[in-house]
Amino acid sequence: MSTTQPLIVLMTDFGLQDPYAGVMKGVIAGISPHTSVIDLTHCISAQNILHGALLLGSSAPYFPDGTIFTAVVDPGVGTARNAIALVTEKQVFIAPDNGLLSSVMKTENIKECFAITNPSFMLAGQSATFHGRDVFSPAAAHLANGVAPSRLGKAIDPDSCIRIDFPENSPCDSGNSWKGTVLYADVYGNLITSLTGDMIKGKEETAGIRTENGHILSVYRTYGDVDKGVALAYTGSSGFLEIGIRNGNASSILGLEAGDRITLLLNR
């Protein structure tokens, strides 16, 4: 872990209309005023744990050692679910124990995990509906000040933490095609799928994606390789195959959304 002043990175489904994200920053500033805070995003789809887990897992590797991630997508706020601090070889992740850290737990080397139960590192008089302010932000700020994660509460077995299932790709047609799933749409309407770019290596010129509603999309390197308004498939920046339309919104134009099934054709 880094010995320099760590970053705190916030990821929530709070959006930007309400003051929730700003209040979290205010709490952090009051406890650890010299800590830099970065907003990863506050636009996770409301209460969509899978969406949050995917974006957190794909983004964390681009942050320096010692970063403290504070992730809040918490439909079970105020219930008996744990608040946890998951310590990996390089970073710390503070979140509700509801599967939000599933991607991180799948890809990172986990060292230890603690339930956040020590009131010394929370705000007094916690609300039952805003643990982002009262529990998660104070814990992150105290860690940034040098408090050891073990002081936040009792150690728990990381294997006991909740993990959600991610959509799996399945082969068909004797391996000539694969069934996959649309995971989510980004702000441009590009559709990120469960299929990966590695699946088409060496077959880019013959591969394509077929949608359940009849569209067949050829694979290109980037949007600029097709004319405006043309739909395409390509390997996105996170390594997943994506569906897009140059200068257009693929989700609305093609009528696709999260959960829709798609087929990767290796020889379209």
Residue pairs with C-beta under 8 A, 6 or more apart in sequence:
1 65
1 66
1 90
1 91
2 64
2 65
2 66
3 66
4 66
5 34
5 35
5 36
5 144
6 35
6 66
6 67
6 68
6 143
6 144
7 35
7 36
7 37
7 38
7 63
7 64
7 66
7 67
7 68
8 28
8 32
8 35
8 36
8 37
8 38
8 67
8 68
8 69
8 70
8 140
8 141
8 144
9 37
9 38
9 39
9 40
9 63
9 67
9 68
9 69
9 70
10 21
10 24
10 25
10 37
10 38
10 39
10 40
10 42
10 70
10 71
10 72
11 40
11 41
11 42
11 44
11 52
11 55
11 56
11 59
11 69
11 70
11 71
11 72
11 73
12 20
12 21
12 24
12 41
12 42
12 44
12 71
12 72
12 73
12 132
13 42
13 43
13 44
13 45
13 46
13 47
13 48
13 52
13 72
13 73
14 20
14 21
14 42
14 72
14 132
15 21
15 42
15 43
15 46
16 42
16 43
20 130
20 132
20 133
21 39
21 42
23 133
24 70
24 72
24 132
24 133
24 136
24 137
25 37
25 137
27 123
27 133
27 137
27 138
27 141
28 35
28 37
28 137
28 140
28 141
28 144
29 37
30 141
31 138
31 141
31 142
31 145
32 141
32 142
32 144
32 145
35 141
35 144
35 145
38 63
40 55
40 56
40 59
40 69
41 55
43 187
44 51
44 52
44 55
44 73
45 51
45 184
45 258
47 73
47 75
48 73
48 184
49 73
49 75
49 98
49 99
49 100
49 164
50 99
50 164
50 166
50 183
50 184
51 73
51 183
51 184
51 258
52 71
52 73
52 100
53 99
53 100
53 101
53 102
53 103
53 104
53 164
53 166
54 103
54 166
54 183
54 184
54 192
56 69
56 71
56 93
56 100
56 101
56 103
56 104
57 102
57 103
57 104
57 106
57 107
58 103
58 238
58 239
60 67
60 69
60 91
60 93
60 104
60 108
63 69
63 91
65 90
65 91
66 90
66 91
67 90
67 91
67 92
68 91
68 92
68 93
68 94
68 140
68 143
68 144
69 91
69 92
69 93
69 94
69 95
70 94
70 95
70 132
70 136
70 137
70 139
70 140
71 93
71 94
71 95
71 100
71 101
72 95
72 96
72 131
72 132
72 136
73 96
73 98
73 100
74 96
74 98
74 100
74 131
74 132
75 98
76 96
76 98
77 96
77 128
77 129
77 130
77 131
78 128
78 129
78 131
81 96
81 97
81 98
81 162
82 96
82 97
82 115
82 116
82 156
83 94
83 95
83 96
83 97
83 115
83 116
83 131
83 135
83 136
83 139
84 94
84 95
84 96
84 97
84 101
84 113
84 114
84 115
84 116
84 156
84 161
85 92
85 93
85 94
85 113
85 114
85 116
85 139
85 143
85 149
85 152
85 153
86 92
86 93
86 94
86 95
86 101
86 104
86 105
86 110
86 113
86 158
86 161
87 110
87 111
87 112
87 113
87 114
87 149
88 104
88 108
88 109
88 110
88 111
89 108
89 109
89 110
89 111
90 108
90 109
91 108
92 143
92 149
93 101
93 104
94 116
94 136
94 139
94 140
94 143
95 101
95 136
96 131
97 115
97 161
97 162
98 162
99 162
99 163
99 164
101 161
102 162
102 163
102 164
102 166
103 166
105 158
105 161
105 163
106 163
110 158
112 149
112 150
112 155
112 158
113 155
113 156
113 157
113 158
113 161
114 149
114 150
114 152
114 153
114 154
114 155
114 156
115 152
115 153
115 154
115 156
116 122
116 135
116 136
116 139
116 152
116 153
117 152
117 153
117 154
118 151
118 152
118 153
120 151
121 138
121 139
121 142
121 147
121 151
121 152
122 134
122 135
122 138
122 139
123 133
123 134
123 135
123 138
125 134
126 134
126 135
127 133
127 134
139 152
142 152
143 149
143 152
166 194
167 180
167 181
167 183
167 194
168 194
169 178
169 179
169 180
169 181
169 194
169 195
169 199
169 264
170 178
170 179
171 177
171 178
171 179
172 178
172 179
172 263
175 266
176 265
176 266
176 267
177 263
177 264
177 265
177 266
178 195
178 199
178 263
178 264
178 266
179 261
179 262
179 263
179 264
180 193
180 194
180 195
180 241
180 261
180 262
180 263
180 264
181 193
181 194
181 259
181 260
181 261
181 262
182 191
182 192
182 193
182 194
182 243
182 256
182 257
182 258
182 259
182 260
182 261
182 262
183 192
183 193
183 194
183 240
183 258
184 191
184 192
184 258
185 191
185 192
185 250
185 251
185 256
185 257
185 258
186 192
188 244
188 249
189 244
189 245
189 248
189 249
189 250
189 251
189 252
189 253
190 236
190 242
190 243
190 244
190 250
190 251
191 242
191 243
191 244
191 250
191 251
191 254
191 256
192 236
192 238
192 240
192 242
193 209
193 240
193 241
193 242
193 243
193 262
194 240
195 209
195 240
195 241
195 262
195 264
196 235
196 239
196 240
196 241
197 235
197 236
197 239
197 240
197 241
198 239
199 241
199 264
199 266
200 207
200 219
200 235
200 241
200 264
200 266
203 266
203 267
204 219
204 221
205 219
206 266
206 267
206 268
207 219
207 233
207 264
207 265
207 266
207 267
207 268
208 216
208 217
208 218
208 219
208 233
208 264
208 265
208 268
209 216
209 217
209 219
209 233
209 241
209 243
209 262
209 263
209 264
209 265
210 216
210 217
210 262
210 263
210 265
210 268
211 217
211 243
211 254
211 256
211 260
211 262
212 260
212 261
212 262
213 254
213 255
213 256
215 231
215 254
216 265
216 268
217 231
217 232
217 233
217 243
218 232
218 233
218 268
219 232
219 233
219 234
219 241
220 226
220 232
220 233
220 234
221 234
222 234
223 232
223 234
223 244
223 246
223 247
224 246
225 232
226 232
226 246
227 246
228 246
228 247
228 248
229 245
229 246
229 247
229 248
230 245
230 246
231 243
231 244
231 245
231 248
231 250
231 253
231 254
232 243
232 244
232 245
232 246
233 241
233 242
233 243
233 244
234 241
234 242
234 244
235 241
235 242
236 242
241 264
243 250
243 254
243 256
243 262
244 250
245 253
245 254
250 256
251 257
256 262
